[in-house]
Amino acid sequence: MLRHAIDSCIAAQGGRLSAMTLVQLRHFLSLADTGSFTRSAEALHLTQPALSRSIRALEATLGGALFDRVGRRSELTHFGRDLLDRARQLVHDADQLALAGERRRAGHASVLRVGLGSGPGALLSTPLMLRAAQPDCGVRIEILHSDNERLIEALRRRLLDAVVIEMRSFASHPGLRIEPLVQMRGAFLCRRGHPLARRRVLGFEDLQPYPIASTPLGDHVGRGLVAAYGPQAHPDVCVRLRCNELTHLIDVARQSDTVLLAIRAAAPDLVELPVQPHTGGGARFGLVTQAQRQQAPALPLLREVIAEHLHD
């Protein structure tokens, strides 16, 4: 019924959204994100009365209240929540249509916006950019490095075309297409010449005098470490250096006595330490896209780079 109401509104305007209707939808999306007329009005460079009139006009057009006042916040009604995804789609489609026309007129390349978790970021970012840098590629690459939650939110908001993340710390969301890719081995790593590098057998206690570094680790990794080495191996206890960017941690391990817990393939120049027992841990990566959205034309380029570089 909601989609019929919106489609009827579009049809009544000659089969396309008027500029005013698109502006109203943008105002609605901003207020849904901030929950505040004050903050949205500032972000949109409007007065609060003008924003209020725009929202009321949209409510009148659609035939229902979109927001409830809860204290100082404006929260979506049930009707507003039902409208939200459809409104995002309409505004996104309009933006993409305008952008496609601009790019065509300017002769710009196709754009691929990719979100990469810490492990995929270390393994794929440089090869992906090198591929796009080739004169005959015809693809412009935009890469966002972040944690799973932020990457998935950016994907859902259509700010990204695809994300590659660690799957075992990912909670599935409706509307997303999940494609398992590969499982990769994890290890304790150090620089060549490290005091531990020549030891043939090590226990976890041998690592503890040295700084241990890692990216934020999922609960499954923490449980595996504790099961293998005891409570002192829980990441919240043993990890001294934690960073979302694995490449920075690799550089630290190359230049110090830091021991790095990471995907083995991410740092082939580092020495793998023979810590016993081996946990059998690692990372299971997957490619996530939006199920109801046409895939980006340049997505095959990402798949090619994944096939070439995301493996042990």
C-alpha positions in Angstrom: 0.0 0.0 0.0 2.8 2.4 0.9 4.6 1.8 -2.4 1.3 2.3 -4.2 0.9 5.7 -2.5 4.4 6.8 -3.5 4.0 5.5 -7.0 0.7 7.2 -7.3 2.4 10.5 -6.2 5.1 10.0 -8.9 2.5 9.1 -11.5 0.5 12.2 -10.7 3.5 14.3 -11.6 3.9 12.8 -15.1 5.8 9.7 -14.1 8.7 11.4 -12.4 9.6 13.0 -9.1 9.5 16.8 -9.1 12.4 18.7 -7.7 10.3 19.7 -4.7 9.4 16.1 -3.9 13.1 15.0 -4.1 14.0 17.9 -1.8 11.3 16.8 0.6 12.6 13.3 0.6 16.1 14.5 1.3 14.8 16.5 4.2 13.0 13.4 5.5 16.1 11.3 5.3 18.2 13.9 7.1 15.7 14.1 10.0 15.4 10.3 10.1 19.2 10.2 10.5 19.6 13.0 13.1 16.4 12.8 15.0 16.7 16.6 15.5 15.1 19.4 13.5 17.9 21.7 14.8 20.7 19.6 13.6 19.0 18.7 10.3 18.2 22.3 9.6 21.8 23.3 10.2 23.1 20.5 8.0 20.6 21.4 5.2 21.2 25.2 5.6 17.5 25.8 6.3 15.6 27.5 9.0 13.7 25.1 11.3 10.3 26.5 10.2 11.2 25.8 6.6 12.2 22.3 7.4 9.0 21.8 9.4 6.9 23.0 6.4 8.7 20.6 4.1 8.1 17.6 6.4 4.4 18.5 6.8 4.0 18.9 3.1 5.5 15.4 2.5 3.3 14.0 5.2 0.3 15.5 3.5 1.3 14.1 0.2 1.8 10.6 1.6 -1.2 10.7 3.9 0.4 9.9 7.2 2.6 11.2 10.0 6.3 10.4 9.6 7.7 11.4 13.0 6.6 11.4 16.6 8.0 13.9 19.1 9.7 12.0 22.0 11.2 14.6 24.3 13.5 16.6 22.2 13.9 13.9 19.6 11.9 13.3 16.5 11.5 9.5 16.1 10.1 7.7 13.0 6.5 6.5 13.2 5.7 3.0 12.0 4.6 4.7 8.7 7.9 6.6 8.6 10.0 3.4 9.2 8.1 1.7 6.3 8.9 4.7 4.1 12.6 5.0 4.9 14.2 2.3 2.7 11.9 3.3 -0.3 12.8 7.0 0.2 16.5 6.1 0.3 16.1 4.1 -3.0 14.3 6.9 -4.7 16.9 9.5 -3.8 19.7 7.2 -4.6 18.3 6.4 -8.0 17.8 10.1 -8.8 21.4 10.9 -7.7 22.8 8.0 -9.7 20.8 9.0 -12.8 22.2 12.6 -12.5 25.7 11.3 -11.8 25.6 8.9 -14.8 24.7 11.8 -17.1 27.5 14.0 -15.7 30.0 11.2 -16.1 28.9 10.4 -19.6 29.2 14.0 -20.6 32.6 14.4 -19.0 33.9 11.0 -20.3 34.6 9.8 -16.7 35.4 6.2 -15.9 33.0 3.8 -14.2 33.2 4.1 -10.4 33.6 1.1 -7.9 33.2 2.0 -4.2 34.6 -0.8 -2.1 34.7 -1.3 1.7 37.5 -3.4 3.1 38.0 -4.8 6.6 41.5 -4.9 8.1 42.7 -8.2 6.6 41.2 -7.6 3.1 42.4 -4.1 3.2 46.0 -5.2 3.7 45.8 -7.8 1.0 43.6 -6.1 -1.6 44.0 -2.3 -1.4 47.3 -1.9 -3.3 46.5 -4.6 -6.0 43.1 -3.0 -6.6 44.5 0.5 -7.0 47.3 -0.8 -9.2 44.8 -2.5 -11.5 42.7 0.7 -11.7 45.8 2.7 -12.4 46.4 0.9 -15.7 45.7 3.2 -18.6 43.2 0.9 -20.2 41.3 0.0 -17.1 38.5 2.6 -17.3 37.5 2.2 -13.6 37.8 4.7 -10.8 38.3 3.1 -7.4 37.2 4.5 -4.0 38.2 2.4 -1.0 37.0 2.7 2.6 38.8 1.0 5.4 36.7 0.4 8.6 35.2 -2.1 10.9 32.4 -4.5 9.9 29.6 -2.4 11.5 30.5 0.8 9.7 31.1 -0.9 6.4 27.8 -2.7 6.4 26.0 0.5 7.4 27.7 2.3 4.5 26.6 -0.5 2.2 23.0 -0.4 3.4 23.0 3.4 2.8 24.3 2.8 -0.7 27.6 4.6 -0.1 29.4 1.5 -1.1 28.9 -1.0 -3.9 30.5 -4.0 -2.1 32.4 -4.9 1.1 34.9 -7.6 1.9 35.0 -8.5 5.5 35.7 -11.2 8.1 32.5 -13.3 8.1 32.5 -14.9 11.5 32.2 -11.6 13.3 29.4 -10.5 10.9 25.8 -10.6 11.9 23.6 -11.2 8.8 21.3 -8.5 7.7 18.1 -8.8 5.6 18.5 -7.5 2.1 22.2 -8.3 1.8 23.8 -10.9 -0.4 26.7 -12.8 1.2 29.2 -14.7 -0.8 31.8 -16.8 1.1 35.2 -16.3 -0.4 38.1 -18.0 1.4 39.5 -19.1 4.8 43.0 -17.9 5.6 45.4 -19.0 8.2 46.4 -16.9 11.2 49.8 -16.9 13.0 52.0 -15.1 15.4 54.6 -13.2 13.4 57.8 -11.2 14.1 60.6 -9.5 12.3 63.7 -11.4 11.1 66.3 -11.0 13.8 63.7 -11.0 16.6 64.9 -12.8 19.8 62.3 -15.4 19.3 62.8 -15.9 15.5 65.3 -18.8 15.9 63.4 -20.8 18.5 62.0 -24.1 17.2 59.3 -24.4 19.8 57.5 -21.7 21.7 54.8 -21.5 24.3 52.5 -18.6 24.7 54.4 -17.6 27.8 57.4 -17.0 25.7 55.6 -14.2 23.8 54.4 -12.3 26.9 57.6 -10.3 27.5 57.1 -8.7 24.1 54.3 -6.3 22.9 51.5 -8.2 21.1 49.7 -6.4 18.4 46.5 -7.2 16.5 43.5 -5.7 14.8 40.2 -5.9 16.7 39.5 -9.7 17.0 36.1 -11.4 16.9 34.8 -13.4 19.9 35.6 -16.6 18.0 39.3 -15.8 18.0 39.3 -14.8 21.6 37.6 -18.1 22.6 40.2 -20.1 20.5 43.1 -18.3 22.1 41.8 -18.9 25.6 41.1 -22.5 24.9 44.7 -23.0 23.6 46.7 -20.9 26.0 44.5 -20.0 29.0 42.9 -16.8 30.2 46.2 -14.8 29.8 45.8 -15.2 26.0 42.4 -13.3 25.8 42.9 -10.4 23.5 41.7 -7.9 26.1 44.5 -9.1 28.4 47.4 -9.8 26.1 47.1 -7.3 23.2 49.0 -4.1 23.9 48.8 -2.6 20.4 45.4 -2.6 18.7 44.6 -0.8 15.4 42.0 -1.2 12.6 44.7 -0.8 10.0 46.7 -4.0 9.7 49.3 -2.4 7.5 50.3 -0.1 10.3 50.7 -3.0 12.7 52.8 -4.8 10.1 55.1 -1.8 9.9 55.5 -1.7 13.7 56.4 -5.4 13.8 59.0 -4.9 11.1 60.7 -2.1 13.1 60.4 -3.4 16.7 60.2 -6.6 18.8 56.4 -6.5 18.6 54.8 -9.9 18.0 51.9 -9.6 15.5 48.8 -11.8 15.5 47.5 -11.6 12.0 46.7 -13.4 8.7 49.9 -15.1 7.6 49.6 -14.0 4.0 49.3 -10.3 5.0 53.0 -10.1 5.9 55.1 -12.7 4.0 58.3 -11.0 4.9 57.8 -11.6 8.7 58.8 -14.8 10.5 56.0 -17.2 11.6 56.6 -18.2 15.2 56.1 -21.9 16.1 53.8 -21.3 19.1 52.4 -24.6 20.5 49.7 -25.7 20.4 48.6 -24.2 17.2 45.1 -22.7 17.5 44.0 -23.4 14.0 42.6 -19.9 14.0 42.4 -17.5 11.0 39.9 -15.5 9.1 37.0 -16.4 6.9 36.4 -13.7 4.4 33.2 -12.9 2.4 32.0 -10.5 -0.2 28.8 -8.7 0.7 26.5 -6.7 -1.7 22.9 -5.6 -1.7 20.5 -8.3 -2.7 17.9 -6.0 -4.3 20.3 -3.7 -6.1 21.8 -4.1 -9.5 25.5 -4.9 -9.0 28.1 -2.2 -10.0 29.3 -2.7 -13.6 33.0 -2.7 -12.3 32.4 -5.4 -9.7 34.1 -8.1 -11.9 37.3 -6.1 -11.4 37.1 -6.6 -7.7 36.4 -10.3 -8.1 39.4 -10.7 -10.3 41.7 -9.0 -7.8 40.2 -11.2 -5.0 40.9 -14.4 -6.9 44.5 -13.3 -7.5 45.4 -12.0 -4.1 43.1 -13.3 -1.4 44.7 -16.6 -0.6 47.4 -18.2 1.6 
